[in-house]
Amino acid sequence: QEFLLIPREKTVKESFELNKKIRNTLQTELKIADEKFKNKKDDEGGWETSLNDKEVLEVIKKFGVPIGIDIASSTFHKRKKYLYNNPMLKRDPEEQLEYISNLIKNFHLSYIEDPFEENDFESFAKLLRRFPNPLITGDDLTVTDFNRLRKAIAMKSINSIIVKPNQTGSLIEVKDVCELARKNDIKIVFSHRSGETEENILADLAFGFQADFFKAGILGKGREVKIKRLIEIEKDLN
């Protein structure tokens, strides 16, 4: 699971610099808020904390930047229940819907990725009906797959999709997914994957397919090279 910041700066470079600055400040904030904080990073380069969802959101809302959350619900969904770290805490789909709804309302979330398990198109649709303005984003739900995106559109499950070019068989398929998304006013988020290499072509593809958002983390060579390539492209255009 990830907590995300979505800067609204005018350039990619300014957004990158702001996120780096916030990340460094966040380290200090977490040391104060989390007595178990040990400066550890996960494989995405994000800070690891023992704080719960609401506690983390209370910390990062101070920065005044739009907030997103990647819930990755399929990773803790078993036997029709969402099993949280607290062994006493189990939520059925309706309870999960209420929980996510409260997070959106209380913290004005701008982006919510995979709030439900990967086959629960209906719960995605219920959430989107309640909150048509934030980006309700499918990743595990759609897996850069044309047919799953078509189903999500038919059921009005999402208004945003994660696109991972190496998740599908060819760039033709990526093109088909992007065209279908754009035709149906679905925002496109080009994203890295866990265990990324230092290849930077993702930035070129995101620009070429005119992605609305670019999700690649902040620190770590495999992430920075992609953002720096996007900055280069922007500089060349100007």
JOBEL-V25594 format. One record per pair of residues at least 24 apart in sequence whose ideal C-beta (glycine too) atoms are under 7 Angstrom apart, sorted by the first residue. I is the first residue (numbers start at 1). J is the second residue. D is the distance in Angstrom with one decimal. If there is no record, write none. Layout:
{{I	J	D} {I	J	D}}
//
This chain:
{{1	70	6.3} {1	71	5.9} {1	72	5.4} {2	44	6.4} {2	46	6.0} {2	70	4.2} {3	56	5.5} {3	60	6.0} {3	69	5.7} {4	67	7.0} {4	68	3.6} {4	69	6.6} {4	70	6.5} {4	111	6.3} {5	60	6.9} {5	63	6.9} {5	65	4.7} {5	67	6.6} {6	65	6.7} {6	66	4.3} {6	68	5.5} {6	110	5.8} {6	111	6.0} {7	65	5.6} {8	66	6.7} {11	234	6.2} {12	230	5.1} {12	231	5.1} {12	234	5.0} {13	231	4.9} {16	227	5.3} {16	231	6.8} {19	218	5.2} {20	218	5.8} {22	63	5.2} {22	65	6.7} {23	218	5.5} {26	60	6.8} {29	59	5.2} {30	59	6.8} {33	59	5.5} {43	194	5.7} {43	195	6.8} {44	194	6.6} {44	217	5.5} {45	217	4.8} {45	218	6.3} {45	219	4.6} {45	220	4.3} {45	223	6.1} {53	103	6.7} {57	107	4.6} {61	107	5.9} {66	110	3.9} {67	107	6.1} {67	109	5.5} {67	110	6.2} {68	109	6.6} {68	110	5.9} {68	111	3.0} {69	109	6.1} {69	112	6.0} {70	113	4.1} {70	114	6.5} {71	113	6.6} {71	114	5.4} {71	115	5.1} {72	114	5.3} {73	114	5.3} {73	115	6.0} {73	116	5.2} {73	117	5.2} {74	114	6.7} {74	117	4.6} {74	118	4.5} {74	140	4.8} {77	117	3.9} {93	120	6.2} {93	123	5.1} {97	123	5.8} {97	126	5.8} {97	127	6.2} {100	127	6.3} {101	130	6.0} {104	131	5.5} {104	134	6.1} {109	134	5.7} {110	134	5.4} {110	135	6.7} {111	135	4.6} {111	137	6.4} {112	136	5.6} {112	137	6.6} {113	137	4.2} {113	139	5.6} {113	162	6.8} {114	139	5.1} {114	140	5.2} {114	141	6.5} {121	151	6.3} {121	152	6.1} {121	155	4.7} {121	157	4.6} {122	155	6.9} {124	157	3.7} {124	158	5.9} {125	155	5.2} {125	156	5.2} {125	157	4.7} {128	156	6.2} {128	157	6.5} {128	158	6.6} {128	159	6.3} {135	159	6.1} {135	160	3.9} {135	187	5.8} {136	160	6.5} {137	161	6.6} {137	162	6.1} {137	189	6.4} {138	162	6.7} {143	167	5.9} {144	168	4.5} {144	174	6.7} {144	177	5.7} {146	173	6.5} {146	176	5.2} {146	177	5.5} {146	180	6.4} {149	177	5.8} {149	180	5.7} {149	181	6.5} {150	180	6.7} {153	184	5.0} {153	186	7.0} {158	186	6.6} {159	186	6.1} {159	187	6.4} {160	186	6.3} {160	187	4.1} {160	189	6.1} {161	186	5.4} {161	188	6.3} {161	189	6.8} {162	189	5.1} {162	191	4.9} {163	188	5.7} {163	189	6.7} {163	190	5.3} {163	191	6.8} {163	211	7.0} {164	191	5.5} {164	193	5.6} {165	202	6.8} {165	205	5.5} {166	193	6.7} {174	209	6.9} {178	209	4.7} {187	212	4.4} {187	213	6.8} {188	212	5.2} {189	213	4.3} {189	215	5.5} {190	214	5.4} {190	215	7.0} {191	215	4.2} {192	216	4.6} {192	217	6.5} {192	223	6.5} {192	226	6.6} {196	222	3.7} {196	223	6.6} {197	222	5.9} {198	222	5.3} {198	225	5.3} {200	225	4.5} {200	226	5.1} {200	229	4.0} {202	226	5.1} {203	229	3.8} {203	230	4.2} {203	233	6.5} {204	229	6.8} {206	230	6.9} {207	233	5.2}}
//
